[in-house]
């Protein structure tokens, strides 16, 4: 066991702590890490409750950003399948309009996560770059734009 694992092994648990009762903290079948208070003082129990509440809030903000990114990915994948079936599933203008709408929604949720302190700036920049690159690559595969036109 590494030093880091040994150091935190007493504070981390893969099951719900007794203080939370029988309520699951995550999806069924998925283990979740829940911080259990080491001390039995009122302040440690209070901090445990606050930490759990903050963890769930942060998780929801990150999940919302990830969902918006997945929406862009699904949109391009579904469109790719439609183009494989028929020659003209969607016009370039319709694609740009819908893709820009989805990308803007994803960017706003990513920026919100950064402003709330849930996500770091560099992580947000990397995810934004991936979404933009995905949209650009789809347009290039369809022949709607070339790398020279993007510059």
N, C-alpha and C positions, 0 to 999 in steps of 0.2 A: 504494500500500500504506500502510495506516495505521501510525502510530508503534508501536502495540501489536503488530501483526503483524510489523513489521520487527524489533522487539525480541526476540520469541520464535521467529522463523522458524528460527533456527539450532538450537533445542533441541527442536522438535517435528517428528515424522516421521509420515507416514501409512502406513508399512509397519513390519513387525517389524524390530527392530534385529538386527544380526548376532550379538549375544551370545545372543539367544533362539533362534537357529537357524531352522528352517523351521516352527516351531509357530505356528499362527495365534492371535492374541490376541482375536479376535472372530468373529462369524458370517461365513460365506463371502459375499463380495459387499458387505459393509459395511466402509467404511473405519474404522479405529480410530486414535486418537491415542496414540502411545507416546512416552514421554520417553526420549531418548537421552542418555547421559552425555557432557558436553562434554569432560571431562578423562579421561585414561587412568590415573588414580591408583586404588589399591585402595579408598580411601574413597568415591570417586565411583561406582565400580562397585557397591560395597556399598549405597550409598544408592539407586542405580538399581533394584537388586533389591528393596530394601525398599519403595520407592515403587510399583513394579509390583504387589507383593503386596498392599499396602494399597489400591491402586486397584481391584484385582479383588475384595477383600473388601467395600469400600464399594459397589461395583457390585452385588454379590449382595444386600446388605442393602436397597439402594434398589429392586432388581428385585423382591424379595419383597414389599415394601410396595406397589409398583405392581400386582403380580399380585393381591393381595387387594382392591385398589380395583377392578380390572377384574372380579373375581368378583362384586362387588356390582352393577356396571353390567350385566354379562351376565345376572345373575339378574332384575333389573327389566326388561330388554329382552325376555328370553325369556318372562317372565310377561305382558308387554304383548301379545306375539304370541299367547299362549295365550288371553288374554281376548278377543282379536279373533276367534278361532275359536269359542270356547264362552263361554257367559254366566258360568259359575262354574268357573273353572279351579282356583282356590285360595281357601280361606276367609280372612277377615281375620286370624283367630288364627294360622293356619298361616303366612301371609305375615309377620306380625310376628315370630313365633318364628324363622323361617329368616332373615329380613332382619337381625334383631338379632344373630343368631349370626355372620353374615357381616360385619356392621359392626363387631362387637366384635373379630373376627379382624383386620380391616383396621386398626382403631385400635391394637391391640396391636403390630402390625408397624410402624406409623408411629411410635408412641412408642418402640419399640426403636431405630429409626433415629435418633431425636432423642437418646436416651440414649447411643448410640454416637458421636454427633457427626457422623453422616453427613448428617443433614438438619437444617436450622434450625427453630427453634420456629415461626416465622411461616409457613414453608412447610408444616409439619405441620398447623398450625391451619387453613390454607386448604384443604388436602386433606381434612381431617376435616369441615370445613364443607360442602364439595362433596358428600361421600358422604352426610352427614345430609340435605342439601337434596334430593338425588336420591331418597332413601327417602321423605321427606315429600311431595315432588311426586307420586310414584307413588300414595301413599295418597290424596292430594287428587283426582287424576284418577279414581280408582275410587270416590270419594265416601265413603271410609271415615273421613275426617277433614276438617275445614275449618280454614282459617287461624286462626279464632277459638278452636277447640278446642286448637290447638297451644300457645297462650299460657298 
